[in-house]
Amino acid sequence: MFKEIKDEKAFDGILNQIIENIQNGHLKAGDALPAERTMAETMGVSRPAVREVLRALELLGIIKTVPGGGNYIADDLDSWLIGPLSILFKLNNGYIRQTQQLRAALEREMAILAARKCTPLDAAELWRILSSIDKAEDEKTRGELDKELHTQIVKIADNPMIYSVLAAADQLTENIIAGTRDYIMKKNRPEFKVDEQHRLLVEAIINNDEKGAEQYMSEHMEIIEKCMDEMQKNSNNKRPANGIVIGGE
């Protein structure tokens, strides 16, 4: 699985070999890595060098370290990008509008892919969630169900990389503007027409109507952006003159 490192820096060589073994299937989700000493001896490097690479991969979410139990490939490799992307988005947290615009573009693509791939079983699950949203009264529950609906669309679309970017962007939005989904899902704001948009979107997806799915998701994203702008404005108005302003252009 591993071989001696010759012409590369130790860190790069160790990292490349681990990644290559994941790519070619020699290391799969949940698999245990060889002991640090074994890896060091096989590749002709020091144990601290191996440990440094493993620590970096752990921070990225690719490796899971169990104290006293060794190192393992993460169980869910599809979501490993969420952590690093979340950090990058947080470093750019003054640009909420741009983050939402990115999310909107990806959500539209997800809707198209979901409409292309939706099965009868997928359709049943979408209707179940939609029915639960209709029955729910409090904003928090409706917000949680809204997230479940979008997550289900992502699952149907079956693109882990887009999912990771969306999840990271969503975390940033909620961290900076708390309760975003709850606010959007208020039933006493009929001008937002969120429930109607959800229904039209789901109908388009289950009917494999790619253009309709893109259109209704676009309209839905426009409403979300309008709500976020309103929340930011209300939040800024409540802050003292020397307070920190959320977001920016």
Buried (B, 14 or more C-beta within 10 A) or exposed (E): EBEEBEEEEBBEBBBEBBEEBBEEEEBEEEEEBBEBEEBBBBBEBEEEBBBBBBEBBBEEBBBBBEEEEEBBBBEEBBBBBBBBBBEEBEEEBBBBBBBBBBBBBBBBBBBBBBBBBBEEEBBEBBBEBBEBBEEBEEBEBBBBBBBBBBBBBBBBBBBBEBBBBBBBBBBBBBEBBEEBBBBBBBEEBEEBBBBEBBBBBBBBBBEBBBEBBBBBBBBBBEBBBEBBBBBBEEBEEEEEEEEEEBBEE
